[in-house]
Amino acid sequence: MNKRYPVTDLIAELPASVPFVGPEAAERAMGRKFAARIGANESAFGPSPAAIAAMEKAASEIWMYADPENHDLRAAIAAHHGVAMENVVVGEGIDGLLGYTCRLFVEPGRHVVTTVGAYPTFNFHVAASGGALHFVPMNEDREDPQRLLDEAERRDAVLIFFSNPNNPMGTCWPADQVREFAQAVPENRVLVLDEAYIDFAPPGTELGIDPARPNVLRYRTFSKAYGMAGARVGYCIGEAGLIAQMEKVRNHFGMNRAAQEGALAALGDRDHLRDVYAKVASARDRLDAIAEGAGLSAVASATNFVAIDCGRDASFARQVVAALAEEGVFVRMPIAEPQARCIRVTAAPDALLDRFEEALRKVLARLR
Amino acid sequence: MNKRYPVTDLIAELPASVPFVGPEAAERAMGRKFAARIGANESAFGPSPAAIAAMEKAASEIWMYADPENHDLRAAIAAHHGVAMENVVVGEGIDGLLGYTCRLFVEPGRHVVTTVGAYPTFNFHVAASGGALHFVPMNEDREDPQRLLDEAERRDAVLIFFSNPNNPMGTCWPADQVREFAQAVPENRVLVLDEAYIDFAPPGTELGIDPARPNVLRYRTFSKAYGMAGARVGYCIGEAGLIAQMEKVRNHFGMNRAAQEGALAALGDRDHLRDVYAKVASARDRLDAIAEGAGLSAVASATNFVAIDCGRDASFARQVVAALAEEGVFVRMPIAEPQARCIRVTAAPDALLDRFEEALRKVLARLR
């Protein structure tokens, strides 16, 4: 290979890909800010006031590195979930933790199974570790455990990615079926269970998997229900020895000190969370109604976003997304067919949804 | 290999190592806080008030992800250094960027050269990428360009690590000699030039390497002079195509939004920096005097810390570090002989150095 830089062959062959383009890039291109930022499933309901206060206080203490063991935060997370501290690793968002996970299990010659249109950042990390990705389709807009298991068997895959609830469709499986799925994963494979949105799911979705099970890793985040996407705090729950492997690759001093303090405070404010759940549920209903009012249909959501079926193909949905952006409304859409018939809109305060409703009406009138 | 988990062979064989134990771990073990935290080269002079204000303001906006392109911060850094934005990548501290660097260039079968006792986190990342590390000794407490070049040739190393000024000794080379060194590195190797402490170095240390040079990467941080260690903001300057390779492996959404805002504000406050430089210079003088007063000698420092030669072996220095901890004073020491005859003390406000002076007197009286 004729290489300009002495990078590894793996890196030289990797295309320069970016999992997501941020709304700021679009804003720079447009030369103005979005009026309604409801495309990245951020929580415009905001973080707990206690978390804000903790981060403000930490600002003047930022001259100190954060505790590289994330001790206090891990202890609080462990207590919250009824597991041991050794079952928890904290990282720079689920994205960071998925990256570490791929470094543990993936290398050239290894195989990974996921779903067409599922979380692209996971795919990015698999590729960067040299793994071969294999895809199964969704089944009625849900990730399909049986197909994933079958494909993993066929490919002898080391990782199986599964998000519950699913992003970008908002669909989910009840806990019983996920538990069955997890139990069916053989010990030579690891189930990567992305639960970023599980806080919003109906009762009975939350999984009660024994943390002693050595091949299930569950990923949680402060970015969604806790309203702290910009803080970059995620965590992973799993069997202690498996979690300990992360120590071999993680950026020990990668966490922001104010983010640690903010997450700790956020975890303690259950009232704020209950308030957010209620507001998200109400915003989902509103989004359903907006969709219906526009002659579209919404996919039933177990998350803080709603996939709205635009009723045609991906090309049409893409036009809707672009036209909404021109109206100052940032939304995204699924990356793959047939889900890309939809646009994905984040639950948000009424003022932002008003703006979306108005823009959608205008845009559809123009495009139809 | 009999493995409990389906990790790669590389990971299975890696020892569970941690580059640094944080002071919080010692505090938890002691059951009390350090009175003087002067061991991690954090700046107790604190960040710019403008940076604190920016981070406080960002706390309530933390529900939004940070711009994954770090656009505004990169633009400001580029302008500050007189390079193009494409020559700059921002990451989760130099630690994070060193990790990404290793992923670009290192894999099993590849070789890396560094100095005995140089930055252990770099070694951690090389090992995690499967590289073979080769070490050359320091020469009179300085990293030795010629030895590094020779060993890189002998091992056919892809990366050469060099810090200027050096951590943990605080020594440095003038820019002319570093430039010669960089020019002598052949194109099939990359010079990893860690400049974390260069803001404190005498005029004439700052390097003027052409960013078009395709095999030099320079690492800078907001953790030291800018007083924002807990924010985790580092950056790397290099040739545009080389910097672009980082896009293939980095955690695009890894940066904390408040940290971005804080760093941007900090970069603009040159008055605060000048004030910090003066205070650090004065604290270094004070540390020299404290060492002399205790019958010890200080290594001349170009950084915000001073290596104090305890005059005996590593075992004695280790006793001094432990005894200082008992007195509530956190310092560290070099990890390798013969530099481990020293303790490493961070420049800090007088109240903290008073505490150190008193504790040192007490500790030495006991140990001698």
Interface residues (C-beta under 8 A of the other chain):
Chain A: R4 Y5 P6 V7 T8 L10 I11 L14 A16 S17 V18 P19 F20 V21 G22 E24 A25 R28 R37 A40 E42 S43 A44 F45 G46 P47 A51 I52 M55 E56 A58 A59 S60 E61 I62 W63 M64 Y65 A66 D67 P68 E69 H71 E92 G93 D95 G96 G99 R103 L104 F105 V106 E107 R110 T121 A128 V158 E187 N188 R189 V190 P214 N215 S223 G227 M228 A229 G230 A231 R232 G241 L242 A244 Q245 E247 K248 V249 N251 H252 F253 G254 M255 N256 R257 A258 A259 G262
Chain B: R4 Y5 P6 V7 T8 L10 I11 L14 A16 S17 V18 P19 F20 V21 G22 E24 A25 R28 R37 A40 E42 S43 A44 F45 G46 P47 A51 I52 M55 E56 A58 A59 S60 E61 I62 W63 M64 Y65 A66 D67 P68 E69 H71 E92 G93 D95 G96 G99 R103 L104 F105 V106 E107 R110 T121 A128 V158 E187 N188 R189 V190 P214 N215 S223 G227 M228 A229 G230 A231 R232 G241 L242 A244 Q245 E247 K248 V249 N251 H252 F253 G254 M255 N256 R257 A258 A259 G262
